[in-house]
């Protein structure tokens, strides 16, 4: 199971970086989304996949006696999801506005129109 998740993380990172290196702004946004999902999966993977109970210690116990799920990676992933959603929303609006002004999403053509003015 862990090797499958590690391969998936590598695939998400590789495809995200590949898409970010393309000339289209839409592909740039897709690359950012893939890279963010790969980072979330990496955080989840580093927290170790453990099937267990919530980390609640009973009143009469001092330490955990069973396997428990670590809540820190889950909280980090939730925060990362919210931040990446805000970044994606802003980037989509920015690209839409740039496309309405310049009439293209190609970065080289945007550079060419910038030098003419």
N, C-alpha and C positions, 0 to 999 in steps of 0.2 A: 504494500500500500504506500509506504513512504517513497519508494523509488518512482512510483507512478506520479505522485505529487511533485517530486523533485523534477521529473521530466516535464511536467506541465508548467511548473514555474519557469524553467529554462525556455520552454517554447513561448510562453507569454512575454518574457523579457526580450527574447530574440525578435519575435514578430513586432513587438512594440517599438523597439529601437529601429527596426527596418522601416516600419511605417513612418516613424518620425523623421527619417532621412529622405523621404520622398519630397517632391516639389509642391504637392497639393496641400492646402491648408486643412481640407477635410481629412486627408490621410494623417496629417499631423495630430488632429484631435483623436482619431481612432487609435493612433500609437500611444497617446497619453493615457487613454482609457485602458488599453491593454497593459501598459506599464504599471498603472495604478492597481489593476486587478492582480498582476503578478506580485506586486509588493504586499498586498493584503494576504495573498496566499502564502507568501514567504513568512510573514509575521505569524500566521496561523500555524505553519509548519514548524517554526522555531519554538513555539510554545508546547510542542510535543502533543501528538494526538493520543489522548487518553480517554477511554470510556470510564466514567466514574460519576460519583454523586457531586452535587454542588459543595463548595468548600465551606461548610458550616460545622463548627465544632460544637458538640453538645456541652451543656453546662457542667457535667461531671467529668469530662475528659480534658486532658492537657494537650494532647497531640492528635493528629489524624491517624486513624488505624486502617483506613481503606484508601483505595485510589480515589483521587478527586480531580476535578477539572480546574485548571489554572484560569482565573478570571482576568488576569492582566492582558494576555494577548487578545482576548475577546473584546475588552474595552478599547484597546489600541486599534483594532480593526474597525470597530464601530465609529470611532473618531476619524479614522482614515477614510472611511466610506463617505462620511458627511463632508469632509474637506474636499475629497476628489469630486463629489457631485457638484459642489459649489464651483470648483475650478472648471469642470466640464461645461457647466451652464454658462459661465462667463465666456469661455472660449467659443462656444457655439454662437452666442450673441455677437461676439466680436468678429467672428468670421462672416456671419450673415451681414453685418454692417459693412465690412470691408468688401464683400462681394457686391453689395448694392452700389457702393461708390465706384469701385474700380472695374466691375463687371468681369472679374476673373478670380480664380482661386490659386493660380499658378504664382509661386513666389518670384520667379524670374521676371514674369510680366509685370508684377507689382513693382519690382525694382526699376524696370524700364519706364513705367509711368511716373515714378517718383522723380527720376532724373529730368524728365521733360518739363516739369512745371517749375 
